[in-house]
Amino acid sequence: MFGGMFGGAVIGGPDPEEERAPPKRPTPVTIPWAPTSPAVGWSDDHPPPNLPRLLASVQRPEAPLRGHLDALNCDHPLPCRADALLPPRDDGSSFLQPSSGNEEAYEERAAELDISLDTGFRALAKKLRPDEQAPRLAHMRNFWMHLESVASYWDKSADQYFDVVIHVEPEKADKSLEDGQKEAKRPRTGSLSDSSSKETTTDQPTGDLPTAESGSQETADSIPSQDQATPTSTGTPPQSDSIPSAIETPIAAPTLTKVVQRYKGRRIGNGAEMPDVHRADMVRAFVGGIASAFQCRVSQPYIAPGRVTPMLQVGNLEQPVRLTGFVSWLPINPDKAKANVLEGPIIGIQERNTLDFLSARVAQFSDRKCEHDLLREVAALLLMAQERRRQGKTAVTPGEGKWYATKERWGGGPGGKLPATQLREDELAKKKATIENSSTVSQSMKVEEKEAERNLKKAQHLEKLYARMKPKAGLWNPKLDYKAVGKVPGSKYDEVFLVSCVFHHIAVLKMTVHEAYVDFITTGVMPDPMPVESDWSTPRVERTDFFDIFDQQHRMWAFSVIWGVMEHVTRKVDTETKGGEEAGDGNTA
């Protein structure tokens, strides 16, 4: 009933103080670096490369080379400081601090994030220590839930691997060597054969069985003599010489010891085993909790609204782009709000599951992996720039007005029936003839006739779909009113932002791109006349450092940067108001 309420969140993770079987060793974290390359301006003397042909040569997702990144001609002096990512306000203050009127919303969310991991997870499970004050989790509650899911694979701060010596009976030890499974018991104070012990383990042995304890070489047949009594392994005192040996207390069965590895901590696996949905839900919840203070929401392009696959249009080529979500504005217009139409996009969100940035052969970063990672970020930024550039334009349906999208297949020429349809018609005619020629009609004959009629209708419907050519679905989201929110009216440049997430780290990217460059990427046609700006063909990409969301201080830095981006993008600009009432209605596909 509530399976989809919190996505893939693991509500109530394992107790870090609980001893259990050890998970795999933690996956190493290697933050990707950004390769630099000089950007060269495009002109008639220095034309751009054939981007569609270059991208069409990629046969696998991991195949792009350095030439594909250089072909986009981006200037990426990375990284940049968080305070240098955004310009100051008109009054000289920083966007990283809340503006007048937003202080309360800022302080509420900051208080929910400025707590330790252990306190946040205990607050979710309602297992706070007596000396801890329960934090109020409201706006960022979903973030903490999904963060706990990520921490159950990545957080190694509480890892404790240790060895435990256990005792196992010989017959059970022999059985465990045969089938790899055993039922072992912990030693307790008193007899080794105490049947009340309930603490068991199913761990496999980590090495050879060590030598048995002293006294384990004795068997029940080696009874001490009357002249020299020996203590038994159970601690029983020597028997008197007057007591017959037949009634002496028998020695306990010998036991073997072995060493197994146990674990205390927060993880149930390592990062390589974590499903991608946990990281995606975490970063969406983090950005969504901040965006809600600005009457915005985070949407998933694959789900709602619109269900449109993110595609970057490069000339006549459509290149799929990994986009985890995007921030959009909730419209003030009640008709648009009722129709679930959003305005934007404002900020893009992208998470990636790459793990092997560090080369296994040499102690340096793999250039190929880092270049591919940066290329995916640049592609997401260009997609956001293309969508924001659609403001004021009308969607064009692919193949609209073309004969191959309006005529029947093969140009509408005459043709016979498909073999499947003809076969169903013959089958139905045979069933009807059998009923007409039969003196008695059984119930099974009527059922077979109805089944043949249904099969014929289905075949005729499929034949109509085959004969009719329909244009493919467009790239425009019908539930998104495209607007370049935050763009200065009349400016040739647009600022596009992207929240990037890898491992459990978050960074913010900004692309400053000329509208002529976006048009060239979309159409593949050089602008005519050429723009007077010399840097129109060299988009500038900036990225902050990666912030570790598990670290309390880093988490607050990431919150401050994303808050500043939302403050900057949703600021009041001349002739533009929230909800698009005075900036024009834009266009919806």
C-alpha positions as CSV (number, residue, x, y, z in Angstrom):
1,M,0.0,0.0,0.0
2,F,2.8,2.4,0.9
3,G,5.5,0.8,-1.2
4,G,6.0,3.8,-3.4
5,M,5.7,6.5,-0.7
6,F,9.3,6.8,0.0
7,G,10.9,5.3,-3.1
8,G,13.7,3.0,-2.2
9,A,14.4,4.3,1.3
10,V,15.4,1.9,3.9
11,I,13.4,3.1,6.9
12,G,15.1,2.2,10.2
13,G,18.5,1.0,9.2
14,P,20.6,-1.5,11.2
15,D,21.8,-0.6,14.7
16,P,25.5,0.4,14.5
17,E,26.1,-1.2,17.9
18,E,24.7,-4.6,16.9
19,E,27.1,-7.3,16.2
20,R,26.5,-9.1,12.9
21,A,28.1,-10.8,9.9
22,P,30.6,-8.4,8.2
23,P,29.8,-6.8,4.9
24,K,32.3,-6.4,2.1
25,R,35.1,-4.0,2.5
26,P,34.1,-0.3,1.7
27,T,34.4,0.9,-1.8
28,P,37.1,3.6,-2.2
29,V,36.0,7.1,-3.1
30,T,38.0,8.9,-5.7
31,I,36.6,12.3,-6.7
32,P,36.9,12.9,-10.5
33,W,39.1,15.8,-11.6
34,A,38.2,18.1,-14.5
35,P,40.6,18.0,-17.5
36,T,41.4,21.4,-19.1
37,S,41.7,22.1,-22.7
38,P,42.0,25.4,-24.6
39,A,38.9,26.6,-26.3
40,V,39.2,28.1,-29.8
41,G,36.6,30.5,-31.3
42,W,34.6,29.4,-34.3
43,S,34.6,31.5,-37.4
44,D,34.5,31.1,-41.2
45,D,38.3,30.6,-41.1
46,H,38.0,28.1,-38.3
47,P,34.7,26.2,-38.7
48,P,33.3,23.9,-36.0
49,P,33.5,20.2,-36.3
50,N,30.7,18.0,-37.6
51,L,29.1,17.3,-34.2
52,P,26.3,14.9,-35.4
53,R,28.8,12.7,-37.3
54,L,31.3,12.7,-34.4
55,L,28.6,11.7,-31.8
56,A,27.1,9.1,-34.2
57,S,30.4,7.3,-34.2
58,V,30.0,6.5,-30.5
59,Q,29.0,2.8,-30.3
60,R,28.9,2.3,-26.5
61,P,28.0,4.7,-23.6
62,E,31.6,4.5,-22.3
63,A,33.2,5.0,-25.7
64,P,33.4,8.8,-26.0
65,L,37.0,10.1,-26.3
66,R,38.7,13.4,-25.6
67,G,37.8,14.6,-29.1
68,H,34.1,14.5,-28.2
69,L,34.7,16.8,-25.2
70,D,37.0,19.1,-27.2
71,A,34.5,19.3,-30.1
72,L,32.0,21.1,-27.8
73,N,34.6,23.9,-27.3
74,C,33.8,24.5,-23.7
75,D,36.0,26.7,-21.5
76,H,36.1,25.0,-18.1
77,P,38.4,26.6,-15.6
78,L,37.5,24.2,-12.8
79,P,37.0,24.2,-9.9
80,C,35.8,27.6,-8.6
81,R,35.0,28.9,-5.1
82,A,31.4,28.7,-4.0
83,D,31.3,32.5,-3.3
84,A,32.7,33.1,-6.9
85,L,30.0,31.0,-8.6
86,L,27.3,33.7,-8.2
87,P,27.5,37.5,-8.7
88,P,26.6,39.7,-5.7
89,R,23.2,41.2,-5.3
90,D,22.5,44.8,-6.3
91,D,23.2,45.9,-2.8
92,G,26.5,44.1,-2.7
93,S,25.4,41.2,-0.4
94,S,26.0,37.6,-1.2
95,F,23.3,35.3,-2.5
96,L,24.7,32.6,-0.2
97,Q,22.9,34.3,2.6
98,P,19.1,34.5,2.8
99,S,17.4,37.6,1.6
100,S,14.9,39.7,3.5
101,G,11.8,37.7,4.0
102,N,13.4,34.2,3.6
103,E,15.4,34.2,6.9
104,E,12.8,31.9,8.6
105,A,12.7,29.3,5.9
106,Y,16.5,29.4,5.7
107,E,17.0,28.9,9.4
108,E,14.4,26.1,9.6
109,R,16.2,24.0,6.9
110,A,19.6,24.9,8.2
111,A,18.6,23.6,11.7
112,E,17.4,20.3,10.2
113,L,20.7,19.8,8.3
114,D,23.2,21.0,10.9
115,I,23.1,17.8,13.0
116,S,25.4,14.7,12.9
117,L,24.6,11.6,11.0
118,D,24.0,9.6,14.1
119,T,21.6,12.1,15.6
120,G,19.6,12.4,12.3
121,F,19.3,8.6,11.9
122,R,18.3,8.2,15.6
123,A,15.7,10.9,15.2
124,L,14.2,9.0,12.3
125,A,14.0,5.8,14.3
126,K,12.9,7.6,17.5
127,K,15.8,6.0,19.4
128,L,17.5,9.1,20.8
129,R,19.8,8.9,23.7
130,P,18.6,10.4,27.0
131,D,21.0,13.3,26.7
132,E,20.1,14.1,23.1
133,Q,17.5,16.7,22.1
134,A,15.1,15.5,19.3
135,P,15.7,17.6,16.2
136,R,12.7,18.8,14.2
137,L,12.7,17.1,10.8
138,A,10.0,18.5,8.5
139,H,11.2,20.0,5.2
140,M,14.3,17.8,5.0
141,R,12.8,14.6,6.5
142,N,12.7,12.8,3.1
143,F,16.4,13.7,2.6
144,W,17.4,12.1,5.9
145,M,15.5,9.0,5.1
146,H,17.2,8.5,1.7
147,L,20.5,9.6,3.2
148,E,20.2,6.7,5.6
149,S,19.8,4.3,2.7
150,V,23.0,5.7,1.1
151,A,24.8,5.5,4.4
152,S,24.0,1.8,4.8
153,Y,26.3,1.2,1.9
154,W,28.9,4.1,2.0
155,D,29.3,5.3,5.5
156,K,32.4,3.7,6.9
157,S,32.9,6.0,9.9
158,A,31.4,3.5,12.3
159,D,33.0,0.4,10.8
160,Q,34.5,-2.1,13.4
161,Y,35.9,-5.4,12.1
162,F,37.0,-7.7,14.8
163,D,37.7,-11.4,15.4
164,V,35.7,-13.6,17.7
165,V,36.8,-17.1,19.0
166,I,33.9,-19.5,19.1
167,H,33.6,-23.1,20.2
168,V,32.1,-25.8,17.9
169,E,31.5,-29.4,18.7
170,P,33.6,-31.9,16.6
171,E,30.7,-33.5,14.8
172,K,29.4,-30.0,13.8
173,A,32.8,-28.9,12.7
174,D,33.1,-31.9,10.5
175,K,29.7,-31.2,9.0
176,S,30.6,-27.5,8.4
177,L,33.7,-28.6,6.4
178,E,31.5,-30.7,4.2
179,D,28.6,-28.3,3.3
180,G,30.0,-24.9,4.4
181,Q,27.2,-24.4,6.9
182,K,27.3,-24.8,10.7
183,E,25.5,-23.9,13.8
184,A,28.1,-22.5,16.3
185,K,27.6,-21.5,20.0
186,R,29.3,-18.9,22.0
187,P,31.1,-19.9,25.2
188,R,29.3,-19.0,28.4
189,T,30.4,-19.1,32.1
190,G,30.0,-22.6,33.3
191,S,29.9,-25.9,31.4
192,L,30.8,-25.8,27.7
193,S,27.8,-28.0,26.9
194,D,25.3,-25.6,28.4
195,S,22.2,-26.0,26.3
196,S,20.7,-22.6,27.3
197,S,23.1,-20.6,25.1
198,K,21.2,-18.9,22.4
199,E,23.8,-16.8,20.7
200,T,24.7,-18.5,17.4
201,T,26.5,-17.5,14.3
202,T,26.5,-18.7,10.7
203,D,29.8,-17.2,9.5
204,Q,32.2,-19.2,7.4
205,P,35.7,-19.9,8.9
206,T,38.3,-17.4,7.8
207,G,41.2,-19.9,8.2
208,D,42.2,-23.4,9.3
209,L,40.9,-24.7,12.5
210,P,43.4,-24.0,15.3
211,T,44.6,-26.7,17.7
212,A,42.1,-27.9,20.2
213,E,42.2,-26.8,23.8
214,S,44.1,-28.7,26.5
215,G,42.3,-31.9,27.4
216,S,40.6,-32.2,24.1
217,Q,42.9,-35.1,23.0
218,E,41.4,-37.3,25.8
219,T,38.4,-39.5,25.0
220,A,35.8,-41.1,27.1
221,D,37.9,-44.3,27.2
222,S,41.0,-42.7,28.8
223,I,39.7,-42.7,32.4
224,P,42.3,-41.6,35.0
225,S,43.6,-44.5,37.1
226,Q,42.9,-44.8,40.8
227,D,46.6,-44.1,41.7
228,Q,46.7,-40.8,39.8
229,A,43.4,-38.9,39.4
230,T,43.4,-36.0,36.9
231,P,40.9,-33.1,36.8
232,T,38.4,-33.4,34.0
233,S,37.8,-30.7,31.4
234,T,34.7,-29.6,33.1
235,G,36.5,-28.6,36.3
236,T,35.4,-31.7,38.4
237,P,37.7,-32.3,41.3
238,P,39.7,-35.6,41.5
239,Q,37.7,-38.6,42.6
240,S,38.4,-40.5,45.8
241,D,40.3,-43.8,45.6
242,S,37.4,-45.6,47.3
243,I,35.0,-44.7,44.5
244,P,34.9,-47.3,41.7
245,S,36.0,-46.1,38.3
246,A,32.8,-47.4,36.8
247,I,30.7,-44.6,38.4
248,E,33.2,-41.8,37.9
249,T,31.9,-38.7,36.1
250,P,32.7,-39.0,32.4
251,I,34.8,-36.4,30.7
252,A,32.9,-33.9,28.6
253,A,33.1,-34.2,24.8
254,P,36.1,-32.4,23.4
255,T,35.5,-29.1,21.6
256,L,37.3,-27.2,18.8
257,T,37.8,-23.5,18.6
258,K,37.8,-21.3,15.5
259,V,38.1,-17.6,14.7
260,V,35.4,-15.8,12.8
261,Q,35.2,-12.2,11.8
262,R,32.3,-10.0,13.1
263,Y,31.2,-6.5,12.4
264,K,29.7,-3.5,14.1
265,G,28.7,-0.4,12.0
266,R,26.1,1.1,9.8
267,R,26.8,-0.6,6.5
268,I,25.0,-3.6,5.1
269,G,27.1,-3.7,1.9
270,N,29.6,-1.6,0.0
271,G,29.1,1.2,-2.4
272,A,29.3,-1.1,-5.5
273,E,26.3,-3.0,-4.3
274,M,24.0,0.0,-3.7
275,P,21.1,0.5,-6.1
276,D,21.3,3.7,-8.0
277,V,17.8,4.7,-6.9
278,H,19.1,5.5,-3.3
279,R,21.5,8.1,-4.5
280,A,19.0,9.6,-7.0
281,D,16.3,9.8,-4.3
282,M,18.8,11.4,-1.9
283,V,19.9,14.2,-4.1
284,R,16.4,14.9,-5.3
285,A,15.1,15.1,-1.8
286,F,18.0,17.4,-0.8
287,V,17.4,19.8,-3.6
288,G,13.6,19.5,-3.3
289,G,13.7,20.4,0.4
290,I,15.5,23.7,-0.5
291,A,13.4,24.4,-3.6
292,S,10.1,24.2,-1.7
293,A,11.0,27.5,0.1
294,F,10.8,29.2,-3.4
295,Q,7.5,27.7,-4.5
296,C,9.3,25.2,-6.7
297,R,9.3,21.4,-6.9
298,V,11.6,18.7,-8.2
299,S,10.2,16.5,-11.1
300,Q,11.6,13.4,-12.7
301,P,11.7,13.5,-16.5
302,Y,10.8,9.9,-16.9
303,I,7.8,9.9,-14.6
304,A,5.8,13.1,-14.4
305,P,4.8,15.4,-15.7
306,G,5.0,14.6,-19.4
307,R,7.0,11.4,-19.3
308,V,9.5,12.7,-21.9
309,T,12.9,11.1,-22.3
310,P,15.7,13.7,-22.0
311,M,17.3,14.1,-25.4
312,L,19.9,16.6,-26.5
313,Q,19.2,17.6,-30.1
314,V,22.5,18.0,-32.0
315,G,21.5,18.8,-35.6
316,N,19.6,15.9,-36.9
317,L,20.8,13.6,-34.1
318,E,19.1,13.0,-30.8
319,Q,21.5,12.1,-28.1
320,P,20.1,10.6,-24.8
321,V,21.2,12.5,-21.7
322,R,21.3,11.3,-18.1
323,L,19.1,13.6,-16.1
324,T,17.9,12.6,-12.7
325,G,15.5,15.5,-12.2
326,F,14.9,19.2,-12.6
327,V,13.6,22.1,-10.6
328,S,10.5,23.9,-12.0
329,W,8.2,26.6,-10.8
330,L,4.7,26.1,-9.6
331,P,2.5,28.4,-11.6
332,I,0.4,31.1,-10.0
333,N,-2.2,30.8,-12.8
334,P,-4.9,28.5,-11.3
335,D,-5.8,27.0,-14.7
336,K,-2.1,25.9,-15.2
337,A,-1.9,24.7,-11.7
338,K,-5.0,22.6,-12.1
339,A,-3.6,21.1,-15.3
340,N,-0.4,20.3,-13.5
341,V,1.7,22.5,-15.9
342,L,5.0,23.6,-14.5
343,E,7.3,26.5,-15.6
344,G,11.0,26.2,-16.1
345,P,13.4,24.4,-16.0
346,I,15.3,26.2,-13.4
347,I,18.0,23.8,-12.2
348,G,19.0,20.3,-13.4
349,I,19.9,17.4,-11.3
350,Q,22.2,14.6,-12.4
351,E,23.6,11.6,-10.4
352,R,26.0,9.1,-11.8
353,N,27.0,5.6,-10.7
354,T,30.6,5.7,-11.9
355,L,32.9,4.1,-9.3
356,D,36.3,3.4,-10.9
357,F,37.8,6.9,-11.4
358,L,41.1,5.7,-9.9
359,S,43.2,3.5,-12.2
360,A,44.0,0.1,-10.8
361,R,47.5,0.0,-12.4
362,V,48.9,3.4,-11.5
363,A,48.3,5.8,-8.6
364,Q,46.7,8.5,-10.7
365,F,43.3,9.3,-11.9
366,S,42.0,7.8,-15.1
367,D,41.8,10.6,-17.7
368,R,39.3,8.7,-19.8
369,K,36.8,8.2,-17.0
370,C,37.1,11.8,-15.8
371,E,36.6,13.2,-19.3
372,H,33.6,11.0,-19.8
373,D,32.2,12.1,-16.5
374,L,32.6,15.8,-17.4
375,L,31.1,15.2,-20.9
376,R,28.0,13.8,-19.2
377,E,27.7,16.9,-17.1
378,V,28.2,19.3,-20.1
379,A,25.5,17.3,-22.0
380,A,23.1,17.8,-19.2
381,L,23.9,21.6,-19.0
382,L,23.4,21.9,-22.8
383,L,20.0,20.1,-22.6
384,M,18.9,22.6,-19.9
385,A,20.1,25.5,-22.1
386,Q,18.1,24.1,-25.1
387,E,14.9,23.8,-23.0
388,R,15.3,27.3,-21.6
389,R,15.9,28.6,-25.1
390,R,12.4,27.3,-26.1
391,Q,10.7,30.3,-24.4
392,G,8.4,32.1,-26.9
393,K,8.7,29.3,-29.5
394,T,6.2,26.8,-30.8
395,A,6.8,23.1,-30.7
396,V,7.3,21.4,-34.1
397,T,6.1,17.8,-34.3
398,P,8.6,15.6,-36.1
399,G,7.4,14.8,-39.6
400,E,4.6,17.2,-39.5
401,G,3.3,17.9,-43.1
402,K,5.5,15.2,-44.6
403,W,3.9,12.5,-46.8
404,Y,5.6,9.7,-45.0
405,A,3.9,10.8,-41.7
406,T,0.4,11.4,-43.1
407,K,0.0,8.8,-45.9
408,E,-0.5,5.1,-45.4
409,R,2.5,2.9,-45.6
410,W,4.2,2.6,-49.0
411,G,2.7,5.9,-49.9
412,G,-0.9,4.9,-49.8
413,G,-0.8,2.5,-52.7
414,P,-3.3,-0.4,-53.0
415,G,-2.3,-3.6,-51.3
416,G,-3.8,-6.8,-50.1
417,K,-4.5,-8.0,-46.6
418,L,-1.8,-9.1,-44.3
419,P,-1.4,-12.9,-44.0
420,A,-2.3,-12.9,-40.3
421,T,-5.6,-11.1,-41.1
422,Q,-6.5,-13.4,-43.9
423,L,-5.8,-16.4,-41.7
424,R,-8.1,-15.2,-39.0
425,E,-10.9,-14.5,-41.6
426,D,-10.6,-18.0,-43.0
427,E,-10.6,-19.5,-39.5
428,L,-13.8,-17.6,-38.6
429,A,-15.5,-18.6,-41.8
430,K,-14.7,-22.2,-41.1
431,K,-16.2,-22.0,-37.6
432,K,-19.4,-20.5,-38.9
433,A,-19.7,-23.1,-41.6
434,T,-19.3,-25.9,-39.1
435,I,-22.1,-24.4,-37.0
436,E,-24.5,-23.9,-39.9
437,N,-24.0,-27.5,-41.2
438,S,-24.3,-29.1,-37.8
439,S,-27.7,-30.3,-36.6
440,T,-26.8,-29.7,-32.9
441,V,-24.7,-26.8,-31.8
442,S,-22.7,-27.4,-28.6
443,Q,-21.6,-24.8,-26.1
444,S,-17.9,-25.4,-27.0
445,M,-18.6,-24.6,-30.7
446,K,-20.1,-21.2,-29.7
447,V,-17.1,-20.4,-27.6
448,E,-14.7,-21.2,-30.4
449,E,-16.7,-19.0,-32.7
450,K,-16.5,-16.0,-30.3
451,E,-12.8,-16.6,-29.8
452,A,-12.3,-16.6,-33.6
453,E,-14.2,-13.3,-33.8
454,R,-12.0,-11.7,-31.2
455,N,-8.8,-12.9,-32.9
456,L,-10.0,-11.4,-36.2
457,K,-10.8,-8.0,-34.6
458,K,-7.3,-7.9,-33.0
459,A,-5.6,-8.8,-36.4
460,Q,-7.6,-6.1,-38.2
461,H,-6.6,-3.5,-35.5
462,L,-2.9,-4.4,-35.8
463,E,-3.2,-4.2,-39.6
464,K,-4.6,-0.6,-39.4
465,L,-1.7,0.4,-37.1
466,Y,0.8,-1.1,-39.5
467,A,-0.7,0.7,-42.5
468,R,-1.0,4.1,-40.8
469,M,2.3,6.0,-40.3
470,K,2.3,8.2,-37.2
471,P,5.0,10.8,-36.5
472,K,7.2,10.1,-33.6
473,A,6.8,11.8,-30.3
474,G,8.4,15.2,-30.0
475,L,11.1,16.3,-27.5
476,W,8.9,18.9,-25.9
477,N,7.3,18.2,-22.6
478,P,3.6,18.9,-22.9
479,K,3.3,19.5,-19.2
480,L,6.2,22.1,-19.0
481,D,5.8,25.8,-19.9
482,Y,9.3,26.5,-21.1
483,K,10.8,29.6,-19.5
484,A,14.3,30.9,-19.0
485,V,13.7,31.8,-15.4
486,G,16.2,34.2,-14.0
487,K,17.6,35.3,-17.4
488,V,18.0,39.0,-17.9
489,P,15.6,40.1,-20.7
490,G,17.5,41.2,-23.8
491,S,20.7,39.5,-22.7
492,K,22.4,37.2,-25.2
493,Y,23.8,35.0,-22.5
494,D,22.0,32.5,-20.2
495,E,23.2,31.0,-17.0
496,V,22.3,27.3,-16.6
497,F,22.8,25.4,-13.3
498,L,23.2,21.7,-12.5
499,V,23.5,19.9,-9.3
500,S,25.9,17.0,-9.8
501,C,26.1,14.0,-7.5
502,V,28.7,11.1,-7.5
503,F,29.4,8.7,-4.7
504,H,27.9,10.6,-1.7
505,H,29.2,14.0,-2.9
506,I,27.5,17.0,-4.4
507,A,28.8,19.8,-6.6
508,V,27.1,22.7,-8.4
509,L,27.9,23.6,-12.0
510,K,27.2,26.8,-13.9
511,M,27.3,27.2,-17.7
512,T,27.3,30.7,-19.2
513,V,26.3,30.1,-22.8
514,H,25.5,32.4,-25.7
515,E,22.1,31.9,-27.4
516,A,23.8,31.6,-30.8
517,Y,25.8,28.6,-29.5
518,V,22.6,26.9,-28.3
519,D,21.0,27.5,-31.7
520,F,24.0,26.1,-33.5
521,I,24.0,22.9,-31.3
522,T,20.2,22.5,-32.0
523,T,20.2,23.1,-35.7
524,G,23.7,22.5,-36.8
525,V,23.7,25.7,-38.8
526,M,26.2,28.5,-38.2
527,P,24.7,31.9,-37.3
528,D,24.3,34.4,-40.0
529,P,25.3,37.1,-39.4
530,M,28.0,36.1,-37.0
531,P,27.6,37.4,-33.4
532,V,29.7,40.4,-32.5
533,E,30.7,38.7,-29.2
534,S,34.0,37.0,-29.6
535,D,33.2,34.3,-27.0
536,W,29.9,33.2,-28.4
537,S,31.3,29.8,-29.4
538,T,33.1,29.1,-26.1
539,P,30.6,28.4,-23.3
540,R,32.1,28.8,-19.8
541,V,31.6,26.0,-17.4
542,E,32.4,26.4,-13.7
543,R,32.1,23.8,-10.9
544,T,32.4,24.0,-7.2
545,D,34.3,21.5,-5.1
546,F,32.5,18.3,-4.3
547,F,30.8,18.4,-0.8
548,D,30.6,15.2,1.2
549,I,27.0,14.9,2.4
550,F,28.0,12.7,5.2
551,D,30.2,15.5,6.7
552,Q,28.1,18.0,8.7
553,Q,30.2,21.0,7.6
554,H,30.2,20.0,4.0
555,R,26.5,19.4,4.1
556,M,25.9,23.0,5.3
557,W,28.2,24.3,2.5
558,A,26.2,22.4,-0.1
559,F,23.0,23.7,1.3
560,S,24.3,27.3,1.3
561,V,25.4,27.1,-2.4
562,I,22.1,25.5,-3.6
563,W,20.1,28.1,-1.6
564,G,22.2,30.8,-3.2
565,V,21.5,29.5,-6.7
566,M,17.7,29.4,-6.0
567,E,17.9,33.0,-4.6
568,H,19.8,34.1,-7.7
569,V,17.6,32.4,-10.3
570,T,14.3,33.4,-8.7
571,R,15.3,37.0,-8.0
572,K,13.1,39.7,-9.4
573,V,14.3,40.8,-12.8
574,D,13.0,43.7,-14.9
575,T,9.7,43.0,-16.7
576,E,9.6,39.5,-15.1
577,T,7.6,38.3,-12.2
578,K,7.1,35.0,-10.6
579,G,4.6,32.7,-12.3
580,G,5.0,34.4,-15.7
581,E,2.1,36.9,-15.3
582,E,4.0,39.9,-16.8
583,A,6.8,38.1,-18.7
584,G,4.5,36.5,-21.2
585,D,2.8,33.2,-21.1
586,G,5.5,31.3,-23.0
587,N,4.5,28.3,-25.0
588,T,3.4,24.8,-24.1
589,A,3.9,22.0,-26.4
